[in-house]
Amino acid sequence: MMNKRSPEYVKRENELCKKIQEVSEKYDQFTKEGKDTTAILRQLETILDEMQLFKKSYGIFHQPVNVDAFD
């Protein structure tokens, strides 16, 4: 198992966090404009799934969040 503070880990984590930030900002913009956010939320879900798989590959396990509970 690789160190979670290795250069590869930090680089990938930063890339994923940047993607999350960008999509979150796009979501905020669409919400303010009254546009449909369905596609953006799917993008966010995909990125969060990618983050979860990435973290699991480094042995960092988190309980998944049941997004249906927020409906």
ROVEX-451820 format. One record per residue: residue number from 1; residue in three letters; x, z, y of N, C-alpha, C, CB in turn; chain. Coordinates in nm, 3 decimals, always signed. Atoms other than C-alpha are relative to their C-alpha. Glycine has a CB too. Layout:
// residues N
+-----+---------+---------+---------+---------+---------+---------+---------+---------+---------+---------+---------+---------+---------+--------+
| num | residuo |     n_x |     n_z |     n_y |    ca_x |    ca_z |    ca_y |     c_x |     c_z |     c_y |    cb_x |    cb_z |    cb_y | cadena |
+-----+---------+---------+---------+---------+---------+---------+---------+---------+---------+---------+---------+---------+---------+--------+
| NUM |     ala |       X |       Z |       Y |       X |       Z |       Y |       X |       Z |       Y |       X |       Z |       Y |      A |
...
+-----+---------+---------+---------+---------+---------+---------+---------+---------+---------+---------+---------+---------+---------+--------+
This chain:
// residues 71
+-----+---------+---------+---------+---------+---------+---------+---------+---------+---------+---------+---------+---------+---------+--------+
| num | residuo |     n_x |     n_z |     n_y |    ca_x |    ca_z |    ca_y |     c_x |     c_z |     c_y |    cb_x |    cb_z |    cb_y | cadena |
+-----+---------+---------+---------+---------+---------+---------+---------+---------+---------+---------+---------+---------+---------+--------+
|   1 |     met |  +0.085 |  +0.000 |  -0.118 |  +0.000 |  +0.000 |  +0.000 |  +0.089 |  +0.000 |  +0.124 |  -0.096 |  +0.123 |  +0.000 |      A |
|   2 |     met |  -0.081 |  +0.011 |  -0.121 |  +0.135 |  -0.095 |  +0.339 |  -0.039 |  +0.109 |  +0.099 |  -0.016 |  -0.138 |  +0.064 |      A |
|   3 |     asn |  +0.022 |  -0.099 |  -0.106 |  +0.167 |  +0.144 |  +0.629 |  -0.099 |  -0.055 |  +0.102 |  +0.133 |  +0.038 |  +0.069 |      A |
|   4 |     lys |  +0.101 |  +0.048 |  -0.095 |  -0.129 |  +0.125 |  +0.864 |  +0.055 |  -0.016 |  +0.141 |  -0.118 |  +0.095 |  +0.003 |      A |
|   5 |     arg |  -0.063 |  +0.021 |  -0.131 |  +0.110 |  +0.125 |  +1.159 |  +0.112 |  -0.103 |  -0.008 |  +0.055 |  +0.132 |  +0.055 |      A |
|   6 |     ser |  -0.098 |  +0.107 |  +0.010 |  +0.322 |  -0.163 |  +1.034 |  -0.033 |  -0.106 |  +0.104 |  +0.001 |  -0.062 |  -0.144 |      A |
|   7 |     pro |  +0.025 |  +0.104 |  -0.101 |  +0.361 |  -0.453 |  +1.278 |  -0.113 |  -0.096 |  -0.041 |  +0.127 |  -0.080 |  +0.025 |      A |
|   8 |     glu |  +0.106 |  +0.090 |  +0.047 |  +0.135 |  -0.672 |  +1.061 |  -0.137 |  +0.064 |  +0.016 |  +0.023 |  -0.038 |  -0.147 |      A |
|   9 |     tyr |  +0.127 |  -0.072 |  -0.012 |  -0.137 |  -0.407 |  +1.056 |  -0.044 |  +0.005 |  +0.145 |  +0.013 |  +0.142 |  -0.058 |      A |
|  10 |     val |  +0.032 |  -0.015 |  -0.143 |  -0.124 |  -0.346 |  +1.430 |  -0.043 |  -0.134 |  +0.059 |  +0.121 |  +0.057 |  +0.078 |      A |
|  11 |     lys |  +0.034 |  +0.133 |  -0.052 |  -0.129 |  -0.720 |  +1.506 |  -0.140 |  -0.041 |  -0.043 |  +0.103 |  -0.104 |  -0.047 |      A |
|  12 |     arg |  +0.132 |  +0.041 |  +0.051 |  -0.431 |  -0.788 |  +1.284 |  -0.110 |  +0.088 |  +0.057 |  -0.002 |  +0.005 |  -0.154 |      A |
|  13 |     glu |  +0.099 |  -0.092 |  -0.056 |  -0.616 |  -0.479 |  +1.404 |  -0.030 |  -0.038 |  +0.146 |  +0.049 |  +0.147 |  -0.009 |      A |
|  14 |     asn |  +0.019 |  +0.040 |  -0.140 |  -0.561 |  -0.586 |  +1.767 |  -0.078 |  -0.131 |  +0.011 |  +0.136 |  -0.016 |  +0.069 |      A |
|  15 |     glu |  +0.074 |  +0.127 |  -0.001 |  -0.684 |  -0.939 |  +1.690 |  -0.149 |  +0.023 |  -0.025 |  +0.057 |  -0.096 |  -0.105 |      A |
|  16 |     leu |  +0.139 |  -0.027 |  +0.033 |  -1.002 |  -0.807 |  +1.532 |  -0.070 |  +0.078 |  +0.111 |  -0.010 |  +0.077 |  -0.131 |      A |
|  17 |     cys |  +0.059 |  -0.077 |  -0.111 |  -1.062 |  -0.557 |  +1.812 |  -0.028 |  -0.091 |  +0.120 |  +0.094 |  +0.116 |  +0.042 |      A |
|  18 |     lys |  +0.020 |  +0.095 |  -0.111 |  -1.020 |  -0.837 |  +2.067 |  -0.123 |  -0.087 |  -0.026 |  +0.125 |  -0.088 |  +0.019 |      A |
|  19 |     lys |  +0.117 |  +0.079 |  +0.036 |  -1.276 |  -1.049 |  +1.880 |  -0.128 |  +0.081 |  +0.021 |  +0.010 |  -0.047 |  -0.146 |      A |
|  20 |     ile |  +0.116 |  -0.087 |  -0.016 |  -1.519 |  -0.756 |  +1.875 |  -0.033 |  +0.016 |  +0.147 |  +0.024 |  +0.138 |  -0.064 |      A |
|  21 |     gln |  +0.021 |  -0.016 |  -0.144 |  -1.471 |  -0.702 |  +2.248 |  -0.060 |  -0.127 |  +0.062 |  +0.133 |  +0.034 |  +0.069 |      A |
|  22 |     glu |  +0.049 |  +0.127 |  -0.055 |  -1.526 |  -1.072 |  +2.327 |  -0.146 |  -0.025 |  -0.037 |  +0.086 |  -0.116 |  -0.050 |      A |
|  23 |     val |  +0.137 |  +0.023 |  +0.044 |  -1.843 |  -1.096 |  +2.120 |  -0.094 |  +0.103 |  +0.064 |  -0.010 |  +0.007 |  -0.154 |      A |
|  24 |     ser |  +0.081 |  -0.103 |  -0.065 |  -1.972 |  -0.768 |  +2.265 |  -0.030 |  -0.038 |  +0.145 |  +0.071 |  +0.137 |  -0.006 |      A |
|  25 |     glu |  +0.020 |  +0.044 |  -0.139 |  -1.922 |  -0.902 |  +2.617 |  -0.097 |  -0.117 |  +0.007 |  +0.134 |  -0.039 |  +0.064 |      A |
|  26 |     lys |  +0.092 |  +0.114 |  +0.006 |  -2.100 |  -1.224 |  +2.523 |  -0.142 |  +0.050 |  -0.026 |  +0.044 |  -0.100 |  -0.111 |      A |
|  27 |     tyr |  +0.131 |  -0.059 |  +0.027 |  -2.387 |  -1.016 |  +2.382 |  -0.059 |  +0.060 |  +0.128 |  +0.012 |  +0.109 |  -0.109 |      A |
|  28 |     asp |  +0.047 |  -0.059 |  -0.126 |  -2.412 |  -0.821 |  +2.708 |  -0.047 |  -0.107 |  +0.098 |  +0.112 |  +0.084 |  +0.064 |      A |
|  29 |     gln |  +0.035 |  +0.109 |  -0.091 |  -2.416 |  -1.145 |  +2.907 |  -0.132 |  -0.064 |  -0.040 |  +0.112 |  -0.106 |  +0.003 |      A |
|  30 |     phe |  +0.124 |  +0.062 |  +0.047 |  -2.687 |  -1.301 |  +2.691 |  -0.119 |  +0.093 |  +0.021 |  +0.012 |  -0.037 |  -0.148 |      A |
|  31 |     thr |  +0.108 |  -0.097 |  -0.019 |  -2.894 |  -0.983 |  +2.708 |  -0.045 |  +0.002 |  +0.145 |  +0.045 |  +0.141 |  -0.044 |      A |
|  32 |     lys |  +0.032 |  -0.001 |  -0.144 |  -2.875 |  -0.977 |  +3.088 |  -0.075 |  -0.126 |  +0.041 |  +0.127 |  +0.015 |  +0.083 |      A |
|  33 |     glu |  +0.062 |  +0.128 |  -0.033 |  -2.977 |  -1.344 |  +3.099 |  -0.131 |  -0.023 |  -0.076 |  +0.097 |  -0.113 |  -0.030 |      A |
|  34 |     gly |  +0.123 |  +0.012 |  +0.077 |  -3.266 |  -1.287 |  +2.858 |  +0.006 |  -0.104 |  -0.110 |  -0.113 |  -0.033 |  +0.092 |      A |
|  35 |     lys |  -0.019 |  +0.101 |  +0.104 |  -3.121 |  -1.528 |  +2.601 |  -0.007 |  +0.065 |  -0.139 |  +0.135 |  -0.073 |  +0.018 |      A |
|  36 |     asp |  +0.005 |  -0.045 |  +0.139 |  -3.159 |  -1.502 |  +2.224 |  +0.141 |  +0.043 |  -0.045 |  -0.055 |  -0.112 |  -0.093 |      A |
|  37 |     thr |  -0.130 |  -0.055 |  +0.041 |  -2.878 |  -1.285 |  +2.083 |  +0.021 |  -0.004 |  -0.151 |  +0.013 |  +0.142 |  +0.049 |      A |
|  38 |     thr |  -0.008 |  +0.000 |  +0.146 |  -2.939 |  -1.353 |  +1.713 |  +0.134 |  -0.052 |  -0.050 |  -0.112 |  -0.085 |  -0.058 |      A |
|  39 |     ala |  -0.126 |  +0.059 |  +0.046 |  -2.635 |  -1.578 |  +1.665 |  +0.119 |  +0.089 |  +0.035 |  +0.019 |  -0.140 |  +0.061 |      A |
|  40 |     ile |  -0.110 |  -0.087 |  -0.042 |  -2.411 |  -1.341 |  +1.857 |  +0.007 |  +0.123 |  -0.089 |  -0.016 |  +0.041 |  +0.147 |      A |
|  41 |     leu |  +0.002 |  -0.116 |  +0.089 |  -2.521 |  -1.046 |  +1.646 |  +0.051 |  -0.036 |  -0.139 |  -0.142 |  +0.058 |  -0.009 |      A |
|  42 |     arg |  -0.054 |  +0.045 |  +0.130 |  -2.443 |  -1.248 |  +1.333 |  +0.152 |  -0.014 |  +0.007 |  -0.064 |  -0.135 |  -0.042 |      A |
|  43 |     gln |  -0.145 |  +0.009 |  -0.019 |  -2.096 |  -1.321 |  +1.472 |  +0.062 |  +0.139 |  -0.005 |  +0.034 |  -0.069 |  +0.135 |      A |
|  44 |     leu |  -0.051 |  -0.137 |  -0.002 |  -2.047 |  -0.951 |  +1.536 |  -0.001 |  +0.059 |  -0.141 |  -0.084 |  +0.088 |  +0.095 |      A |
|  45 |     glu |  +0.008 |  -0.050 |  +0.138 |  -2.162 |  -0.867 |  +1.183 |  +0.114 |  -0.056 |  -0.084 |  -0.135 |  -0.038 |  -0.062 |      A |
|  46 |     thr |  -0.109 |  +0.064 |  +0.075 |  -1.911 |  -1.117 |  +1.041 |  +0.135 |  +0.062 |  +0.034 |  +0.002 |  -0.151 |  +0.030 |      A |
|  47 |     ile |  -0.127 |  -0.060 |  -0.043 |  -1.626 |  -0.972 |  +1.245 |  +0.012 |  +0.144 |  -0.051 |  +0.013 |  -0.002 |  +0.154 |      A |
|  48 |     leu |  -0.004 |  -0.138 |  +0.050 |  -1.719 |  -0.615 |  +1.149 |  +0.022 |  +0.003 |  -0.151 |  -0.131 |  +0.073 |  +0.036 |      A |
|  49 |     asp |  -0.027 |  +0.010 |  +0.143 |  -1.729 |  -0.717 |  +0.782 |  +0.147 |  -0.031 |  -0.025 |  -0.089 |  -0.109 |  -0.064 |      A |
|  50 |     glu |  -0.142 |  +0.035 |  +0.011 |  -1.386 |  -0.873 |  +0.827 |  +0.088 |  +0.123 |  +0.027 |  +0.035 |  -0.114 |  +0.100 |      A |
|  51 |     met |  -0.075 |  -0.122 |  -0.032 |  -1.261 |  -0.550 |  +0.986 |  -0.006 |  +0.098 |  -0.117 |  -0.056 |  +0.066 |  +0.129 |      A |
|  52 |     gln |  +0.015 |  -0.091 |  +0.112 |  -1.400 |  -0.346 |  +0.698 |  +0.088 |  -0.042 |  -0.118 |  -0.147 |  +0.008 |  -0.043 |      A |
|  53 |     leu |  -0.084 |  +0.050 |  +0.109 |  -1.229 |  -0.567 |  +0.439 |  +0.148 |  +0.019 |  +0.032 |  -0.029 |  -0.148 |  -0.026 |      A |
|  54 |     phe |  -0.138 |  -0.020 |  -0.043 |  -0.906 |  -0.552 |  +0.637 |  +0.041 |  +0.145 |  -0.019 |  +0.017 |  -0.043 |  +0.147 |      A |
|  55 |     lys |  -0.032 |  -0.143 |  +0.011 |  -0.917 |  -0.172 |  +0.653 |  +0.008 |  +0.042 |  -0.146 |  -0.105 |  +0.085 |  +0.074 |      A |
|  56 |     lys |  -0.003 |  -0.032 |  +0.143 |  -0.997 |  -0.150 |  +0.282 |  +0.130 |  -0.047 |  -0.064 |  -0.120 |  -0.064 |  -0.073 |      A |
|  57 |     ser |  -0.124 |  +0.053 |  +0.057 |  -0.694 |  -0.365 |  +0.205 |  +0.119 |  +0.091 |  +0.029 |  +0.027 |  -0.140 |  +0.054 |      A |
|  58 |     tyr |  -0.104 |  -0.097 |  -0.033 |  -0.483 |  -0.092 |  +0.369 |  -0.036 |  +0.139 |  -0.050 |  +0.023 |  +0.003 |  +0.150 |      A |
|  59 |     gly |  +0.038 |  -0.128 |  +0.057 |  -0.662 |  +0.184 |  +0.182 |  -0.072 |  +0.091 |  +0.097 |  +0.120 |  +0.069 |  -0.050 |      A |
|  60 |     ile |  +0.074 |  -0.079 |  -0.098 |  -0.865 |  +0.298 |  +0.481 |  -0.147 |  -0.027 |  -0.026 |  +0.042 |  -0.035 |  +0.149 |      A |
|  61 |     phe |  +0.140 |  +0.019 |  +0.038 |  -1.216 |  +0.347 |  +0.352 |  -0.091 |  +0.075 |  +0.093 |  -0.023 |  +0.046 |  -0.144 |      A |
|  62 |     his |  +0.104 |  -0.061 |  -0.083 |  -1.516 |  +0.415 |  +0.570 |  -0.134 |  -0.028 |  -0.064 |  +0.005 |  -0.054 |  +0.147 |      A |
|  63 |     gln |  +0.134 |  +0.022 |  +0.049 |  -1.878 |  +0.455 |  +0.476 |  -0.063 |  -0.113 |  +0.081 |  -0.085 |  +0.129 |  +0.008 |      A |
|  64 |     pro |  +0.068 |  +0.105 |  -0.076 |  -2.070 |  +0.140 |  +0.566 |  -0.121 |  +0.056 |  +0.073 |  -0.042 |  -0.115 |  -0.094 |      A |
|  65 |     val |  +0.116 |  -0.041 |  -0.079 |  -2.337 |  +0.178 |  +0.829 |  -0.118 |  -0.085 |  -0.042 |  +0.028 |  -0.014 |  +0.152 |      A |
|  66 |     asn |  +0.122 |  +0.071 |  +0.034 |  -2.690 |  +0.085 |  +0.729 |  -0.063 |  -0.049 |  +0.130 |  -0.099 |  +0.090 |  -0.080 |      A |
|  67 |     val |  +0.050 |  +0.054 |  -0.126 |  -2.781 |  -0.144 |  +1.017 |  -0.152 |  -0.009 |  +0.002 |  +0.059 |  -0.136 |  +0.027 |      A |
|  68 |     asp |  +0.146 |  +0.004 |  +0.006 |  -3.142 |  -0.161 |  +0.897 |  -0.061 |  +0.128 |  +0.053 |  -0.047 |  -0.025 |  -0.142 |      A |
|  69 |     ala |  +0.051 |  -0.128 |  -0.050 |  -3.178 |  +0.202 |  +1.001 |  -0.022 |  -0.003 |  +0.150 |  +0.097 |  +0.113 |  -0.034 |      A |
|  70 |     phe |  +0.013 |  +0.009 |  -0.144 |  -3.156 |  +0.090 |  +1.364 |  -0.119 |  -0.084 |  +0.044 |  +0.125 |  -0.057 |  +0.059 |      A |
|  71 |     asp |  +0.118 |  +0.082 |  -0.035 |  -3.461 |  -0.139 |  +1.347 |  -0.118 |  +0.085 |  +0.039 |  -0.039 |  -0.090 |  -0.117 |      A |
+-----+---------+---------+---------+---------+---------+---------+---------+---------+---------+---------+---------+---------+---------+--------+
